[in-house]
Amino acid sequence: MAVKFGDLNLYSLEDIAGTIGISTVTLRSYIAKGKLKAKKFGGRFYISEDALREYFTSTDDEDTIETNTQVSAKDRTKAVNKRKRQLATA
């Protein structure tokens, strides 16, 4: 649940991780690499809506490559499994 701070909506790593379905470790990695802006307050990281919007609207080629690599690996797995089935029936 967002923390309201004036006109800002701030989200904890746990909020975002639960909503998006990734781990807080991944989010911390993105913060450390400068991919995602966050501020630490009271020992916890908080991310603003603007920082989330910036991350999701950026055209970072590295993230696009990761996604394409994942799809390619999935397609490669399908092809290997298909070939195994063909060999098993031959």
SULPEHU-V265191 format. One record per run of one state. SS is the DSSP state (H for helix, E for strand, C for the rest). FROM is the first residue (numbers start at 1). TO is the last residue. If there is no record, write none. Layout:
{{SS & FROM & TO} {SS & FROM & TO}}
This chain:
{{C & 1 & 2} {E & 3 & 5} {C & 6 & 7} {E & 8 & 12} {H & 13 & 20} {C & 21 & 23} {H & 24 & 32} {C & 33 & 38} {E & 39 & 41} {C & 42 & 43} {E & 44 & 48} {H & 49 & 57} {C & 58 & 60} {H & 61 & 89} {C & 90 & 90}}
